[in-house]
């Protein structure tokens, strides 16, 4: 068997849905690729103008880690995910970060490896700027620009950070440009993808993306999956038509002084007969579910659609619409389709369950009790909307989830008389009590909290907290 291709994947995974497909494609080819890690590059999302670059990086890191879990990869083991630049070189960013440091470290320790760039070249350019000598060990495959001879380069991967592109262009790094207009031809639809993919953890996740991203509906559920093209190129270079060209052809603005005889590679065409898409489908369809275990999360008091919480300033949002969208974003950024979420009451607009990831079990709070006279009919209605189950009052959680028998309820006053309790209802000044822990979203960055984090709090309450903690 030939030696695996060493590759680092640089991705803006939460920008669209393309990167998720690309990452799954790469991980599904572990027999051919030695994935050295994932670095997260900056992006701006036109559909979310209030999303900061830093928040986009964190969302992307969480998304990449979630995909790794689908493949059974444990956090903290290779391949790992590294946060990158939280700004663009073109806008003055000039610093270091875990992604840049990872690129530099690999370039110093590896003879040569591929950096597959699915977004702007910011991270790899920053690494070259800080350590120019590493460029000779970098084989950069970049999805960007349009037709090199005719286009003025309007692709966002170029426009978002021109300085990063020119930093790479003037270096001694091997650069292969895969024009975005070629990748645009890799198209699927919701119907086609659902019909031609088998059922496993990975395909279930990819299917969920079609409903998570609203702009898919605007495009009649037809989407170009650009970012699998550079992964296919790394896997099957001999099948792609490529030529070597003078780097001056890419310096449309005469922006930099290029080294003598500086050439780059341009991908001229994709393999015929839908080879890339079929190879992608074969790769993900062959995945056997293995180490993946759904996570369990807890949350309460989301109050979706309830404007009163905004008016009395119990939440840090300017409007109820902003509150809804931000909590949904933070929820889906942590929770996958197969994960289980216990919501401990005061959910709010029940219709929004359709937009939330996970299998949601709702334990009724005081707001839910206001909403029904007949609990049986209320429960049936909510299950039809998409809740996995609805519990009228408190319930004991199986000890396999948190390592002990724990009671779940909405109001802290209804806590268990023996053992510990998870509760909500109180939005401030009651995170920990002698009898339990508050999972109200106001305490936890308005997002669900993992079972692992809950275990740490419960252990603190039982074994470490003294009387001063509970004043």
C-alpha positions in Angstrom: 0.0 0.0 0.0 1.3 3.5 -0.9 2.2 5.9 1.9 -0.7 8.1 3.1 -0.9 11.7 2.0 -0.1 14.1 4.8 -2.7 16.9 4.8 -3.8 19.7 7.0 -7.3 21.0 6.2 -7.8 24.8 6.6 -11.6 25.5 6.8 -14.3 28.1 7.5 -16.7 25.3 8.2 -19.6 27.3 9.5 -19.7 29.7 6.6 -21.8 27.4 4.4 -22.5 23.7 4.2 -19.7 22.8 1.7 -16.9 22.4 4.3 -18.9 19.9 6.3 -19.2 17.7 3.2 -15.5 18.2 2.5 -14.4 17.3 6.0 -16.6 14.2 6.0 -15.1 13.2 2.6 -11.6 13.6 3.9 -12.3 11.7 7.2 -14.0 8.9 5.2 -10.7 8.4 3.3 -8.5 7.8 6.4 -6.8 4.9 4.6 -5.4 7.3 2.0 -5.0 10.5 4.0 -3.0 11.2 7.2 -5.0 14.2 8.4 -2.6 16.3 10.6 -5.4 18.5 11.9 -8.0 21.1 11.1 -7.2 24.8 11.2 -10.1 27.3 11.4 -9.9 30.3 9.1 -11.8 33.6 9.4 -15.0 34.4 7.5 -17.9 36.9 7.4 -21.4 35.5 6.9 -23.6 37.9 4.9 -26.7 36.1 6.2 -25.5 36.9 9.8 -24.1 40.4 9.8 -24.0 40.5 13.6 -21.8 37.4 13.9 -18.3 38.5 14.8 -15.3 36.8 13.2 -14.3 35.4 16.6 -17.8 33.9 17.1 -17.6 32.4 13.6 -14.3 30.8 14.5 -15.7 29.3 17.7 -18.8 28.0 15.9 -16.6 26.4 13.3 -14.3 24.7 15.9 -17.4 23.3 17.6 -18.8 22.1 14.2 -15.5 20.5 13.3 -15.3 18.7 16.6 -18.8 17.5 16.2 -17.9 16.0 12.9 -14.9 14.3 14.4 -17.3 12.7 17.0 -19.4 11.3 14.2 -16.3 9.4 13.1 -15.5 8.2 16.6 -12.5 10.6 17.1 -12.0 11.6 20.7 -11.3 15.2 21.6 -7.7 15.9 22.3 -6.4 13.2 19.9 -5.3 13.6 16.3 -6.7 15.1 14.3 -7.3 18.1 16.4 -8.9 21.5 15.6 -7.1 24.8 16.0 -8.6 28.3 16.1 -7.0 30.6 13.6 -6.8 34.3 12.8 -9.7 36.4 14.1 -9.1 39.0 11.4 -7.8 39.4 7.9 -4.3 40.4 6.8 -5.9 42.9 4.4 -7.5 44.6 7.4 -4.4 44.8 9.5 -4.4 41.5 11.4 -0.8 40.6 12.3 -0.5 38.1 15.1 -0.3 34.5 16.0 -2.8 31.9 17.2 -3.1 28.1 17.6 -3.7 27.5 13.9 -0.7 29.6 12.7 1.5 28.0 15.4 0.3 24.5 14.2 1.2 25.2 10.6 4.6 26.5 11.6 5.3 23.6 13.9 4.3 21.0 11.2 6.3 22.8 8.5 9.4 22.6 10.7 8.9 18.9 11.6 7.5 17.4 8.4 9.5 17.3 5.2 6.5 18.4 3.2 2.8 18.2 3.6 -0.4 19.5 1.9 -2.4 22.4 3.3 -5.8 22.1 1.7 -7.4 25.6 2.0 -11.2 25.8 1.7 -11.5 29.5 2.5 -9.2 32.6 2.4 -5.5 32.0 2.8 -5.2 34.0 6.0 -3.8 31.3 8.3 -1.2 29.9 6.0 -0.2 33.4 4.9 0.3 34.5 8.5 2.4 31.5 9.2 4.6 32.3 6.1 4.9 35.9 7.2 6.1 35.0 10.6 8.4 32.2 9.4 9.2 32.6 5.7 11.6 29.6 5.6 8.7 27.2 6.2 7.2 28.0 2.8 9.4 25.4 1.0 7.7 22.6 3.0 4.1 23.8 2.2 2.2 22.3 -0.7 -0.9 24.5 -0.8 -4.1 23.5 -2.6 -6.5 26.4 -2.6 -10.1 26.7 -3.8 -10.2 30.3 -5.0 -10.4 32.8 -7.9 -12.2 32.3 -11.1 -10.8 31.7 -14.6 -7.2 32.8 -14.2 -6.7 34.2 -17.6 -10.0 36.1 -17.9 -11.5 36.7 -14.4 -10.6 39.7 -12.2 -10.9 37.4 -9.2 -14.2 38.2 -7.5 -14.4 35.0 -5.5 -14.8 35.6 -1.8 -11.9 33.4 -0.9 -9.7 36.0 -2.7 -11.6 39.2 -2.0 -11.9 38.6 1.7 -8.1 38.7 2.2 -6.2 39.8 -0.9 -3.1 40.4 1.2 -3.0 36.8 2.4 -3.2 35.6 -1.3 -0.3 37.9 -2.3 1.7 36.8 0.8 1.5 33.2 -0.4 2.0 34.1 -4.1 5.3 35.8 -3.4 6.6 32.9 -1.2 8.3 29.7 -2.2 5.4 27.6 -1.3 4.0 25.2 -3.9 0.6 26.6 -4.8 -2.1 24.8 -6.8 -5.2 26.9 -7.6 -8.5 25.1 -8.1 -10.7 27.8 -9.7 -14.1 28.1 -8.0 -15.9 28.2 -11.3 -14.9 24.6 -11.9 -16.0 23.5 -8.4 -19.4 25.2 -9.0 -20.3 22.4 -11.3 -20.4 19.9 -8.4 -24.1 20.3 -7.7 -26.7 18.3 -5.7 -30.2 18.7 -4.5 -31.9 17.7 -1.3 -33.9 15.0 -3.2 -30.8 13.6 -5.0 -28.7 13.5 -1.9 -31.3 11.9 0.2 -32.0 9.3 -2.5 -28.4 8.4 -3.1 -26.9 8.3 0.4 -27.2 5.3 2.8 -28.1 5.8 6.4 -25.3 6.2 8.9 -24.3 8.9 11.5 -22.4 10.9 8.9 -25.1 11.0 6.2 -27.7 11.8 8.8 -25.7 14.8 9.9 -25.1 16.0 6.3 -28.9 15.6 5.5 -29.6 17.8 8.5 -27.6 20.7 6.9 -30.2 21.1 4.2 -32.7 22.3 6.8 -30.3 24.2 9.0 -29.3 26.7 6.3 -32.2 28.9 5.2 -30.6 30.0 1.9 -30.8 26.5 0.6 -34.6 27.0 0.4 -34.1 30.2 -1.5 -32.1 28.3 -4.1 -34.9 25.7 -4.5 -32.9 23.2 -2.4 -30.2 23.0 -5.1 -26.6 23.6 -3.9 -23.1 23.6 -5.3 -20.8 21.6 -3.0 -17.7 23.4 -4.0 -15.4 22.4 -1.2 -15.2 18.7 -1.9 -13.3 19.5 -5.1 -9.9 20.3 -3.4 -10.3 17.2 -1.3 -10.8 15.1 -4.4 -7.8 16.7 -6.0 -5.6 15.8 -3.0 -6.9 12.2 -3.2 -6.8 11.8 -7.0 -4.4 14.3 -8.5 -3.6 12.2 -11.6 -7.3 12.4 -12.7 -7.3 16.2 -12.8 -6.1 18.2 -15.8 -3.4 20.6 -14.5 -0.9 23.0 -16.0 2.0 25.1 -14.8 1.7 28.9 -15.3 3.7 32.0 -14.6 2.7 33.5 -11.2 2.5 36.9 -12.9 -0.8 35.8 -14.4 -2.3 35.8 -10.9 -0.9 39.1 -9.9 -3.7 41.1 -11.6 -3.0 44.2 -9.5 0.8 44.2 -9.7 0.6 44.0 -5.9 3.9 42.2 -5.1 7.4 41.6 -6.4 7.5 37.9 -7.3 10.6 35.7 -7.1 12.3 34.9 -10.4 10.8 31.9 -12.2 7.8 31.8 -9.8 5.3 29.4 -11.2 2.0 28.0 -9.8 -0.2 25.1 -10.8 -3.7 25.7 -12.2 -6.4 23.0 -12.3 -7.9 23.2 -15.8 -10.7 20.7 -15.5 -12.4 18.1 -13.2 -12.5 14.4 -14.0 -15.3 13.5 -16.3 -18.6 11.6 -15.6 -19.3 13.2 -12.2 -16.2 11.3 -10.8 -15.8 13.7 -7.8 -19.4 13.5 -6.7 -19.6 9.8 -7.1 -16.3 9.2 -5.2 -17.7 11.4 -2.4 -20.9 9.4 -2.3 -19.1 6.1 -2.3 -16.8 7.3 0.5 -19.5 8.5 2.9 -21.9 5.6 2.1 -19.2 3.1 3.0 -18.9 4.5 6.6 -19.7 2.0 9.3 -21.1 3.6 12.5 -18.5 3.0 15.2 -17.3 5.0 18.2 -20.0 7.6 18.0 -22.1 8.0 21.0 -24.8 10.7 21.2 -24.2 13.3 23.8 -26.7 14.4 26.5 -27.4 18.1 27.1 -29.4 20.1 29.6 -31.0 23.6 29.4 -34.0 25.5 30.7 -35.8 28.9 30.4 -35.2 29.6 26.7 -38.4 31.6 26.6 -38.5 31.6 22.7 -40.7 34.3 21.4 -41.5 35.9 24.8 -40.8 39.6 24.4 -41.3 40.3 28.1 -37.8 38.8 28.8 -36.3 41.4 26.5 -38.2 44.3 27.9 -37.3 43.6 31.5 -33.7 43.0 30.4 -33.4 39.5 31.7 -31.5 38.6 28.5 -28.7 40.5 26.7 -30.5 40.8 23.4 -32.0 43.9 21.7 -35.1 42.2 20.4 -37.1 39.0 20.8 -36.1 38.1 17.2 -32.4 38.5 18.0 -32.9 36.4 21.1 -34.6 33.6 19.2 -32.0 33.5 16.4 -29.0 33.7 18.7 -30.2 30.9 21.1 -31.0 28.7 18.1 -27.6 29.4 16.6 -25.8 28.6 19.9 -28.0 25.5 20.4 -27.3 24.0 17.0 -23.7 24.9 17.2 -23.3 22.5 20.1 -26.0 19.9 19.6 -26.1 17.3 16.8 -29.2 15.6 15.3 -28.7 12.5 17.3 -27.9 14.1 20.7 -30.5 14.2 23.5 -31.5 17.4 25.2 -33.4 17.7 28.5 -35.2 21.0 28.6 -36.2 21.8 32.1 -39.2 24.1 31.3 -40.2 27.5 30.1 -39.5 26.6 26.5 -41.4 29.4 24.8 -42.7 29.2 21.2 -43.1 25.5 20.7 -43.0 25.8 16.9 -39.3 26.6 17.1 -38.5 23.0 18.1 -38.6 22.3 14.4 -35.4 24.4 14.0 -33.4 22.9 16.8 -31.0 19.9 16.6 -31.4 17.0 18.9 -34.0 14.8 20.5 -35.7 17.1 22.9 -37.4 16.0 26.1 -39.4 18.8 27.7 -40.1 18.8 31.5 -42.9 21.3 31.9 -42.2 24.6 33.7 -44.7 27.1 35.0 -45.2 28.6 31.5 -46.1 25.2 30.1 -48.6 24.7 32.9 -50.2 28.0 31.9 -50.6 26.6 28.4 -52.7 23.5 29.0 -55.8 22.3 30.7 -55.5 18.7 29.4 -51.9 17.5 29.7 -52.5 14.4 27.5 -53.6 16.5 24.5 -50.9 19.1 25.2 -48.2 16.3 25.1 -49.6 14.8 21.9 -49.5 18.3 20.2 -45.9 18.9 21.2 -44.7 15.5 20.1 -46.3 16.1 16.7 -44.3 19.4 16.5 -41.1 17.5 17.1 -40.4 17.0 20.8 -39.3 13.5 21.7 -41.3 13.5 24.9 -43.0 15.9 27.3 -43.1 15.3 31.1 -45.7 17.0 33.2 -43.7 17.2 36.4 -40.2 16.2 37.5 -38.5 12.9 36.6 -35.5 10.9 37.7 -32.8 10.5 35.2 -31.2 7.1 34.6 -28.0 6.9 36.6 -26.1 5.9 33.4 -26.3 9.5 32.1 -24.6 11.3 35.0 -23.2 8.4 37.0 -25.9 8.7 39.7 -29.6 9.1 40.1 -30.5 12.8 39.6 -33.9 14.4 39.7 -34.9 16.8 36.9 -37.5 19.5 37.6 -38.2 23.2 36.7 -38.6 24.9 40.1 -35.8 24.5 42.6 -38.5 24.3 45.4 -39.6 21.0 43.9 -36.2 19.4 44.4 -35.6 15.8 45.5 -35.5 15.1 49.2 -32.6 12.8 48.8 -30.0 13.0 46.1 -29.2 15.9 43.8 -31.4 17.9 41.5 -31.1 19.8 38.2 -33.4 22.7 38.0 -34.1 26.0 36.2 -36.6 28.8 36.7 -34.3 31.1 38.6 -32.4 33.4 36.2 -29.8 34.8 38.6 -28.2 34.4 42.0 -28.8 30.7 42.3 -26.3 28.6 40.3 -25.5 26.1 43.0 -27.4 24.9 46.0 -26.8 22.2 48.6 -29.3 20.1 46.7 -28.4 20.8 43.1 -27.4 22.8 40.1 -29.2 25.3 37.9 -29.2 24.7 34.1 -31.0 27.9 33.2 -29.5 29.1 29.9 -28.8 32.6 31.4 -26.0 31.0 33.4 -24.5 29.1 30.4 -24.1 31.5 27.6 -27.7 30.8 26.4 -26.8 27.4 25.1 -27.3 23.8 26.3 -24.7 22.4 28.8 -23.1 19.0 28.3 -23.6 16.1 30.7 -19.8 16.1 31.3 -20.0 19.7 32.5 -23.0 18.9 34.7 -21.0 16.0 36.3 -18.2 18.4 37.3 -20.7 20.8 39.0 -22.4 17.9 40.9 -19.0 16.5 42.0 -18.1 20.0 43.3 -21.4 20.3 45.2 -20.9 16.8 46.8 -17.2 16.7 47.5 -15.6 20.2 47.5 -18.1 23.0 48.2 -18.1 24.3 51.8 -20.9 26.2 53.5 -19.7 29.6 52.2 -20.6 28.6 48.6 -24.3 28.3 49.5 -24.7 31.7 51.3 
